[in-house]
Amino acid sequence: MHKGKYVFAQLLDFIDKDVFLRLANKYDGNKYIKHFTCWNQLAVLMFGQLSHRESLRDLVIATQAHAGKAYHLGWGKAATRSNLAKANQNRDYRIFEEFAYRMVAEAQKDRATEIFKLGGNVYAFDSTTIDLCLNVFEWALFRKRKGGIKIHTLYDIETQIPTFFHITTAKLNDVVAMDAIPYEPDSFYIFDRGYNDYKRLHRIHEIGAYFVVRAKKNNVFKPMRWKRRFPPGSHILSDAEGYLDGQLTMGRFPERIRRVIVWDEENKRKFIFFTNALDISPLLVAELYKNRWQIELFFKWIKQHLRIKKFWGETENAVRIQIYTAIITYCMAAIVQKKVAPERTIYEVLQVVSISLTDTSCLRDLLCKSNINIDNELDGSSEPTLF
Protein backbone atom coordinates (compact mmCIF):
# COMPACT_ATOMS: atom_id res chain seq x y z
CA MET A 1 0.00 0.00 0.00
CA HIS A 2 2.47 2.62 -1.14
CA LYS A 3 1.64 6.29 -1.32
CA GLY A 4 -0.25 7.23 -4.46
CA LYS A 5 -1.88 3.85 -5.00
CA TYR A 6 -5.61 3.99 -5.67
CA VAL A 7 -7.91 2.73 -2.91
CA PHE A 8 -9.50 0.15 -5.23
CA ALA A 9 -6.07 -1.20 -6.16
CA GLN A 10 -5.21 -1.41 -2.45
CA LEU A 11 -8.36 -3.47 -1.89
CA LEU A 12 -7.39 -5.86 -4.69
CA ASP A 13 -4.13 -6.53 -2.81
CA PHE A 14 -6.20 -8.52 -0.30
CA ILE A 15 -7.12 -10.96 -3.08
CA ASP A 16 -4.72 -13.71 -4.14
CA LYS A 17 -4.38 -13.02 -7.86
CA ASP A 18 -2.21 -16.09 -8.49
CA VAL A 19 -4.90 -18.41 -7.12
CA PHE A 20 -7.53 -16.76 -9.32
CA LEU A 21 -5.34 -17.04 -12.42
CA ARG A 22 -4.78 -20.75 -11.76
CA LEU A 23 -8.54 -21.25 -11.56
CA ALA A 24 -9.04 -19.26 -14.77
CA ASN A 25 -6.50 -21.48 -16.55
CA LYS A 26 -8.14 -24.61 -15.08
CA TYR A 27 -11.40 -23.75 -16.85
CA ASP A 28 -9.79 -22.16 -19.96
CA GLY A 29 -11.13 -18.76 -19.00
CA ASN A 30 -8.29 -16.87 -20.72
CA LYS A 31 -8.05 -19.09 -23.78
CA TYR A 32 -7.73 -16.99 -26.96
CA ILE A 33 -8.10 -13.80 -24.88
CA LYS A 34 -5.74 -10.90 -25.57
CA HIS A 35 -7.03 -7.94 -23.56
CA PHE A 36 -10.07 -8.43 -21.31
CA THR A 37 -8.94 -11.36 -19.16
CA CYS A 38 -10.81 -13.08 -16.33
CA TRP A 39 -8.89 -10.98 -13.81
CA ASN A 40 -9.94 -7.79 -15.62
CA GLN A 41 -13.53 -9.07 -15.56
CA LEU A 42 -13.40 -9.78 -11.82
CA ALA A 43 -11.90 -6.35 -11.08
CA VAL A 44 -14.57 -4.56 -13.15
CA LEU A 45 -17.40 -6.53 -11.52
CA MET A 46 -16.03 -5.84 -8.04
CA PHE A 47 -15.75 -2.15 -8.91
CA GLY A 48 -19.41 -2.29 -9.92
CA GLN A 49 -20.33 -3.96 -6.62
CA LEU A 50 -18.46 -1.41 -4.52
CA SER A 51 -19.64 1.62 -6.50
CA HIS A 52 -23.29 0.43 -6.56
CA ARG A 53 -23.77 0.26 -10.34
CA GLU A 54 -27.35 -0.67 -11.22
CA SER A 55 -26.97 -1.92 -14.80
CA LEU A 56 -24.40 -3.16 -17.30
CA ARG A 57 -24.51 0.15 -19.14
CA ASP A 58 -24.08 2.04 -15.88
CA LEU A 59 -21.04 -0.10 -14.99
CA VAL A 60 -19.40 0.32 -18.41
CA ILE A 61 -19.86 4.10 -18.36
CA ALA A 62 -18.27 4.24 -14.90
CA THR A 63 -15.21 2.26 -16.01
CA GLN A 64 -14.84 4.28 -19.21
CA ALA A 65 -14.93 7.50 -17.18
CA HIS A 66 -11.75 6.24 -15.47
CA ALA A 67 -10.12 4.90 -18.65
CA GLY A 68 -6.96 6.88 -17.99
CA LYS A 69 -6.59 5.20 -14.59
CA ALA A 70 -7.72 1.73 -15.68
CA TYR A 71 -4.28 0.11 -15.52
CA HIS A 72 -3.48 1.51 -12.08
CA LEU A 73 -6.97 0.72 -10.77
CA GLY A 74 -6.40 -2.93 -11.63
CA TRP A 75 -8.60 -3.84 -14.60
CA GLY A 76 -6.01 -3.02 -17.29
CA LYS A 77 -8.27 -1.58 -19.97
CA ALA A 78 -11.67 0.10 -19.91
CA ALA A 79 -14.34 -2.51 -20.55
CA THR A 80 -16.76 -2.21 -23.45
CA ARG A 81 -20.35 -3.25 -23.11
CA SER A 82 -19.99 -6.09 -25.61
CA ASN A 83 -16.79 -7.47 -24.05
CA LEU A 84 -18.23 -7.49 -20.54
CA ALA A 85 -21.56 -8.98 -21.67
CA LYS A 86 -19.81 -11.76 -23.62
CA ALA A 87 -17.47 -12.51 -20.73
CA ASN A 88 -20.38 -12.80 -18.29
CA GLN A 89 -22.28 -15.01 -20.71
CA ASN A 90 -19.51 -17.34 -21.88
CA ARG A 91 -16.83 -17.67 -19.22
CA ASP A 92 -17.28 -20.59 -16.86
CA TYR A 93 -18.94 -19.45 -13.63
CA ARG A 94 -17.01 -22.15 -11.76
CA ILE A 95 -13.92 -19.90 -11.88
CA PHE A 96 -15.73 -17.37 -9.70
CA GLU A 97 -17.48 -20.04 -7.63
CA GLU A 98 -14.28 -21.80 -6.60
CA PHE A 99 -12.53 -18.51 -5.93
CA ALA A 100 -15.47 -17.39 -3.78
CA TYR A 101 -14.96 -20.49 -1.63
CA ARG A 102 -11.23 -19.69 -1.37
CA MET A 103 -12.12 -16.21 -0.13
CA VAL A 104 -14.66 -17.69 2.29
CA ALA A 105 -12.02 -20.00 3.76
CA GLU A 106 -9.57 -17.12 4.19
CA ALA A 107 -12.16 -14.82 5.77
CA GLN A 108 -13.37 -17.58 8.09
CA LYS A 109 -9.78 -18.26 9.19
CA ASP A 110 -9.01 -14.58 9.81
CA ARG A 111 -12.22 -14.03 11.77
CA ALA A 112 -12.18 -17.32 13.72
CA THR A 113 -13.62 -16.99 17.20
CA GLU A 114 -15.33 -19.20 19.79
CA ILE A 115 -18.32 -17.41 21.25
CA PHE A 116 -20.44 -20.42 22.14
CA LYS A 117 -17.42 -22.65 23.00
CA LEU A 118 -19.09 -25.82 21.76
CA GLY A 119 -16.02 -27.40 20.20
CA GLY A 120 -17.30 -26.94 16.64
CA ASN A 121 -18.67 -24.34 14.28
CA VAL A 122 -22.20 -22.99 14.62
CA TYR A 123 -24.12 -22.63 11.35
CA ALA A 124 -27.53 -21.35 10.35
CA PHE A 125 -29.06 -22.60 7.11
CA ASP A 126 -31.75 -20.79 5.15
CA SER A 127 -32.54 -19.44 1.70
CA THR A 128 -33.48 -16.12 0.17
CA THR A 129 -35.53 -15.69 -2.99
CA ILE A 130 -34.71 -13.13 -5.69
CA ASP A 131 -37.56 -12.36 -8.08
CA LEU A 132 -36.77 -12.20 -11.80
CA CYS A 133 -38.74 -11.19 -14.85
CA LEU A 134 -39.74 -14.41 -16.59
CA ASN A 135 -39.80 -12.73 -20.02
CA VAL A 136 -36.09 -11.92 -19.64
CA PHE A 137 -34.85 -14.80 -17.47
CA GLU A 138 -36.74 -17.65 -19.15
CA TRP A 139 -34.52 -20.31 -17.55
CA ALA A 140 -35.57 -19.24 -14.02
CA LEU A 141 -39.15 -20.54 -14.10
CA PHE A 142 -40.79 -20.20 -10.68
CA ARG A 143 -44.53 -19.97 -11.18
CA LYS A 144 -46.69 -19.74 -14.28
CA ARG A 145 -45.97 -16.04 -14.84
CA LYS A 146 -43.09 -15.43 -12.49
CA GLY A 147 -39.38 -16.16 -12.43
CA GLY A 148 -36.91 -16.31 -9.58
CA ILE A 149 -33.86 -17.93 -8.04
CA LYS A 150 -33.00 -19.06 -4.52
CA ILE A 151 -29.68 -18.71 -2.78
CA HIS A 152 -29.48 -21.48 -0.18
CA THR A 153 -26.83 -20.36 2.29
CA LEU A 154 -24.94 -21.90 5.20
CA TYR A 155 -23.93 -19.03 7.47
CA ASP A 156 -21.22 -19.22 10.13
CA ILE A 157 -22.80 -17.32 13.02
CA GLU A 158 -19.59 -16.77 15.00
CA THR A 159 -17.45 -15.37 12.16
CA GLN A 160 -20.39 -13.77 10.26
CA ILE A 161 -19.20 -15.38 7.01
CA PRO A 162 -21.42 -17.33 4.56
CA THR A 163 -19.57 -20.61 4.00
CA PHE A 164 -21.73 -22.50 1.49
CA PHE A 165 -24.04 -21.41 -1.33
CA HIS A 166 -26.42 -23.45 -3.44
CA ILE A 167 -28.03 -21.42 -6.21
CA THR A 168 -31.18 -22.94 -7.71
CA THR A 169 -34.39 -21.85 -9.37
CA ALA A 170 -36.95 -20.60 -6.87
CA LYS A 171 -39.28 -23.58 -7.35
CA LEU A 172 -36.90 -25.97 -5.55
CA ASN A 173 -38.17 -26.89 -2.09
CA ASP A 174 -35.91 -25.67 0.71
CA VAL A 175 -35.78 -29.11 2.33
CA VAL A 176 -34.20 -30.64 -0.79
CA ALA A 177 -31.29 -28.19 -0.52
CA MET A 178 -30.32 -29.82 2.80
CA ASP A 179 -28.84 -32.69 0.76
CA ALA A 180 -26.17 -30.37 -0.63
CA ILE A 181 -24.85 -29.11 2.74
CA PRO A 182 -21.23 -30.22 3.47
CA TYR A 183 -21.82 -31.32 7.08
CA GLU A 184 -18.94 -31.31 9.59
CA PRO A 185 -18.73 -33.57 12.67
CA ASP A 186 -19.17 -31.79 16.04
CA SER A 187 -20.68 -28.70 14.39
CA PHE A 188 -24.15 -27.30 15.13
CA TYR A 189 -26.74 -26.64 12.42
CA ILE A 190 -29.72 -24.41 13.15
CA PHE A 191 -32.89 -24.61 11.05
CA ASP A 192 -36.28 -22.94 11.00
CA ARG A 193 -39.43 -25.08 11.04
CA GLY A 194 -39.53 -25.26 7.23
CA TYR A 195 -36.70 -27.81 7.46
CA ASN A 196 -38.58 -30.41 9.54
CA ASP A 197 -37.42 -33.42 7.56
CA TYR A 198 -36.36 -36.01 10.12
CA LYS A 199 -34.80 -38.36 7.60
CA ARG A 200 -32.37 -35.61 6.61
CA LEU A 201 -31.92 -34.52 10.23
CA HIS A 202 -31.04 -38.11 11.11
CA ARG A 203 -28.24 -37.93 8.56
CA ILE A 204 -26.76 -35.03 10.57
CA HIS A 205 -26.98 -37.17 13.69
CA GLU A 206 -25.27 -40.11 11.97
CA ILE A 207 -22.16 -38.14 11.00
CA GLY A 208 -21.66 -36.89 14.55
CA ALA A 209 -23.01 -33.35 14.14
CA TYR A 210 -25.84 -31.61 15.98
CA PHE A 211 -28.98 -29.77 14.95
CA VAL A 212 -31.49 -27.39 16.49
CA VAL A 213 -34.77 -27.10 14.61
CA ARG A 214 -37.98 -25.32 15.43
CA ALA A 215 -40.83 -27.82 15.68
CA LYS A 216 -44.10 -27.76 13.79
CA LYS A 217 -47.41 -27.86 15.61
CA ASN A 218 -48.17 -31.39 14.39
CA ASN A 219 -44.92 -32.96 15.67
CA VAL A 220 -45.81 -35.75 18.11
CA PHE A 221 -43.32 -36.40 20.91
CA LYS A 222 -43.23 -39.21 23.49
CA PRO A 223 -41.21 -38.01 26.52
CA MET A 224 -39.19 -40.47 28.59
CA ARG A 225 -37.27 -38.21 30.98
CA TRP A 226 -37.77 -34.62 32.18
CA LYS A 227 -35.59 -31.99 33.77
CA ARG A 228 -37.48 -30.35 36.61
CA ARG A 229 -35.37 -27.37 37.69
CA PHE A 230 -34.56 -24.32 35.60
CA PRO A 231 -32.79 -21.03 36.46
CA PRO A 232 -35.21 -18.34 37.69
CA GLY A 233 -36.25 -15.96 34.93
CA SER A 234 -35.02 -18.31 32.18
CA HIS A 235 -38.52 -18.74 30.65
CA ILE A 236 -37.82 -22.46 30.05
CA LEU A 237 -41.20 -24.23 30.24
CA SER A 238 -40.06 -27.79 29.56
CA ASP A 239 -36.93 -29.79 28.81
CA ALA A 240 -37.51 -33.47 28.03
CA GLU A 241 -35.82 -36.40 26.30
CA GLY A 242 -37.72 -39.05 24.45
CA TYR A 243 -38.69 -40.26 20.99
CA LEU A 244 -40.69 -38.92 18.10
CA ASP A 245 -44.04 -40.66 18.05
CA GLY A 246 -45.93 -41.72 14.98
CA GLN A 247 -45.03 -44.58 12.65
CA LEU A 248 -43.66 -42.45 9.81
CA THR A 249 -41.68 -40.00 11.97
CA MET A 250 -40.25 -42.68 14.27
CA GLY A 251 -39.00 -44.63 11.27
CA ARG A 252 -37.17 -41.60 9.94
CA PHE A 253 -35.62 -40.61 13.27
CA PRO A 254 -35.49 -43.64 15.61
CA GLU A 255 -32.88 -42.15 17.99
CA ARG A 256 -33.46 -40.41 21.29
CA ILE A 257 -34.23 -36.72 20.78
CA ARG A 258 -34.71 -33.73 23.03
CA ARG A 259 -37.58 -31.24 23.14
CA VAL A 260 -37.14 -27.78 24.69
CA ILE A 261 -40.10 -25.41 25.14
CA VAL A 262 -39.32 -21.72 25.75
CA TRP A 263 -41.62 -18.79 26.51
CA ASP A 264 -40.85 -15.60 24.60
CA GLU A 265 -41.85 -12.83 26.98
CA GLU A 266 -41.43 -10.08 24.42
CA ASN A 267 -43.79 -11.58 21.82
CA LYS A 268 -45.98 -13.47 24.31
CA ARG A 269 -45.63 -16.83 22.57
CA LYS A 270 -43.89 -20.14 23.09
CA PHE A 271 -41.29 -21.80 20.90
CA ILE A 272 -40.69 -25.55 20.66
CA PHE A 273 -37.29 -26.86 19.58
CA PHE A 274 -36.01 -30.33 18.81
CA THR A 275 -32.31 -31.14 19.06
CA ASN A 276 -30.02 -34.16 19.24
CA ALA A 277 -27.65 -32.25 21.55
CA LEU A 278 -28.54 -33.89 24.85
CA ASP A 279 -25.81 -32.40 27.05
CA ILE A 280 -26.01 -28.64 26.54
CA SER A 281 -28.25 -26.42 28.66
CA PRO A 282 -31.80 -25.60 27.52
CA LEU A 283 -30.88 -21.91 27.68
CA LEU A 284 -28.10 -22.52 25.14
CA VAL A 285 -30.53 -24.35 22.85
CA ALA A 286 -32.79 -21.29 22.92
CA GLU A 287 -29.82 -18.95 22.42
CA LEU A 288 -28.60 -20.92 19.41
CA TYR A 289 -31.97 -20.65 17.72
CA LYS A 290 -32.25 -16.99 18.62
CA ASN A 291 -29.03 -16.31 16.75
CA ARG A 292 -30.41 -18.01 13.64
CA TRP A 293 -31.82 -14.57 12.93
CA GLN A 294 -28.28 -13.53 11.95
CA ILE A 295 -28.71 -15.18 8.56
CA GLU A 296 -31.92 -13.21 7.93
CA LEU A 297 -30.02 -10.00 8.71
CA PHE A 298 -27.23 -11.12 6.38
CA PHE A 299 -29.66 -11.62 3.50
CA LYS A 300 -31.20 -8.21 4.14
CA TRP A 301 -27.79 -6.59 4.46
CA ILE A 302 -26.27 -8.05 1.30
CA LYS A 303 -29.35 -7.12 -0.75
CA GLN A 304 -29.15 -3.53 0.49
CA HIS A 305 -25.42 -2.94 0.13
CA LEU A 306 -24.30 -5.20 -2.74
CA ARG A 307 -25.78 -5.79 -6.17
CA ILE A 308 -27.63 -9.13 -6.26
CA LYS A 309 -31.19 -7.94 -6.99
CA LYS A 310 -30.55 -6.28 -10.37
CA PHE A 311 -28.37 -8.26 -12.72
CA TRP A 312 -25.90 -7.21 -15.42
CA GLY A 313 -26.66 -10.20 -17.64
CA GLU A 314 -29.65 -12.35 -18.59
CA THR A 315 -28.16 -15.86 -18.73
CA GLU A 316 -27.85 -18.23 -15.79
CA ASN A 317 -24.06 -18.09 -16.14
CA ALA A 318 -24.04 -14.28 -15.88
CA VAL A 319 -26.33 -14.32 -12.83
CA ARG A 320 -24.14 -16.86 -11.06
CA ILE A 321 -20.97 -14.88 -11.81
CA GLN A 322 -22.52 -11.72 -10.37
CA ILE A 323 -23.67 -13.48 -7.19
CA TYR A 324 -20.27 -15.08 -6.62
CA THR A 325 -18.58 -11.73 -7.26
CA ALA A 326 -20.79 -10.18 -4.58
CA ILE A 327 -19.70 -12.92 -2.15
CA ILE A 328 -16.03 -12.33 -3.05
CA THR A 329 -16.53 -8.62 -2.41
CA TYR A 330 -18.19 -9.28 0.94
CA CYS A 331 -15.38 -11.61 2.06
CA MET A 332 -12.75 -9.11 0.94
CA ALA A 333 -14.48 -6.39 2.99
CA ALA A 334 -14.63 -8.75 5.99
CA ILE A 335 -10.88 -9.45 5.70
CA VAL A 336 -10.07 -5.73 5.35
CA GLN A 337 -12.24 -4.93 8.36
CA LYS A 338 -10.46 -7.52 10.49
CA LYS A 339 -6.90 -6.71 9.39
CA VAL A 340 -7.04 -2.97 8.82
CA ALA A 341 -9.96 -1.52 10.79
CA PRO A 342 -11.08 -3.89 13.57
CA GLU A 343 -12.82 -1.01 15.36
CA ARG A 344 -15.17 -0.59 12.39
CA THR A 345 -17.96 -2.77 11.03
CA ILE A 346 -18.04 -4.34 7.56
CA TYR A 347 -20.82 -1.90 6.70
CA GLU A 348 -18.65 1.08 7.60
CA VAL A 349 -15.72 -0.29 5.58
CA LEU A 350 -17.91 -0.66 2.49
CA GLN A 351 -19.44 2.79 2.88
CA VAL A 352 -16.08 4.51 3.25
CA VAL A 353 -14.35 2.73 0.36
CA SER A 354 -17.39 3.07 -1.95
CA ILE A 355 -16.89 6.86 -2.11
CA SER A 356 -13.09 6.63 -2.19
CA LEU A 357 -12.32 4.01 -4.84
CA THR A 358 -10.37 6.41 -7.07
CA ASP A 359 -8.69 8.32 -4.22
CA THR A 360 -5.00 7.85 -3.53
CA SER A 361 -5.32 7.88 0.25
CA CYS A 362 -3.74 5.16 2.34
CA LEU A 363 -6.44 2.61 3.12
CA ARG A 364 -5.45 2.34 6.78
CA ASP A 365 -5.61 6.13 7.24
CA LEU A 366 -8.91 6.27 5.36
CA LEU A 367 -10.53 3.73 7.66
CA CYS A 368 -9.07 5.19 10.84
CA LYS A 369 -11.90 5.57 13.36
CA SER A 370 -10.76 9.02 14.44
CA ASN A 371 -11.23 10.42 10.93
CA ILE A 372 -14.87 9.52 10.36
CA ASN A 373 -17.66 8.64 12.75
CA ILE A 374 -20.55 6.72 11.19
CA ASP A 375 -23.60 5.96 13.31
CA ASN A 376 -25.27 2.72 12.21
CA GLU A 377 -28.55 3.70 13.82
CA LEU A 378 -28.79 6.84 11.73
CA ASP A 379 -27.97 5.23 8.38
CA GLY A 380 -30.18 2.20 8.92
CA SER A 381 -27.47 -0.44 8.85
CA SER A 382 -28.74 -3.94 9.57
CA GLU A 383 -25.39 -5.72 9.68
CA PRO A 384 -25.49 -9.01 11.57
CA THR A 385 -24.08 -8.84 15.08
CA LEU A 386 -24.15 -11.48 17.81
CA PHE A 387 -26.43 -10.92 20.83
Steps between C-alpha positions, in 0.01 A plus 500: 500500500747762386417867482311594186337162446127514433270374776341242268843365407586479871185294556597261220826433688293301751408256222740225394534569128717193437231268637237665280719472190556129566124450520450699179754278322336187647174586323661659189366840596784689328524278194532710182463819708736790431371796701196451725613207715313328783692710752395819319141372506513429874650843574233679293217303663637569848528869413134486399408333830687755710382803302135381494452483122142407412538375142757376250489831316543689826804286589664542158454878505659514846806302389537702180491822703818374671663366182816698566537332840387153391844338516580640844151421631557135414280409203759582231274644232160668506233239436258530210141396534536216250820362656356498851167351387675222305734425789209471744310279258777267383768467766455208736334614823693230687809725488319753718325233707820324603675829567206612715551190715873580526411848624246352742764269647745788543241730658379224732859432610577868562179555696504171695356533848329279759201679646288199589802277586333183376807342344372546144363760264147635534308536173159628400347375176231681304421635155406832347295543184582756230215577261579516128303601195400178326494668157871581538624212717311215332722234660395607853142370492336534842126523450284523190572870444788561735871427506747485785805338654586387852832535674520223760765612747689346791601787727771481766342690789821555698714640216206660310619339175278305255685172444284311249269609218262296289339703223185348350179609334244625750267202452738261680373408846726622780513156662658347188791745527597337832648213296767732361632626837862389573441390861788501751521274808456678837349809335153640574241566229202723573183480290161667495185286504490482119783245523312240708616199302606241756656265248743775401545609862588141588780518245648790701478286812671206328811697403550625855365854459217674684186684397249738654172529312179678582215250525173506311169490682424147378825343628411221744749435780509219758702620803702254707692726739450859620718763659311664784711798608581805291677829586258769623396738224623265225150457347570128440162323519614144432813300425442132422669207327310235315403379154300634211165326495311394193590214267637713216698745716643232730625305200683803367655599833513197734761649738442674830423869449452799725213749511544846655204737545578869561270793576577819309400777738542775244264350240281311749535164326674169552760334281560125476840369392628153423870419525729198518737691731411336830773649720480876449276722712145582386592869516778439246257317271274806507797734450622303199163527331472866590822568313362330189359844429854604402457335161179697437690821578779388267257450212346841564841662532652354184192593295520859624873559464612274213352441157315166491144619427564666162718302265747605230424201278201285405649149486531263794879514465502881526271496805719246677817698425345816644385324818840340557669835436279655768609226743867559410450871564334434835781267612763750388327772705485264800875430471581872465283580801678241713856581390486874443208645697388263778326788679265542203221282364492343153222744414717798590793363298281463191347845539836672537673322211196534269550879484880477492577238235695740277668691785869453569468503878658228709230245578599473866484879546170514312338246730646646818217538752614845608453640149136410443221412739211308344195424712333176390172598661476814291582339165279197554771236493373150572835322511490171689641517851493236773272556802 
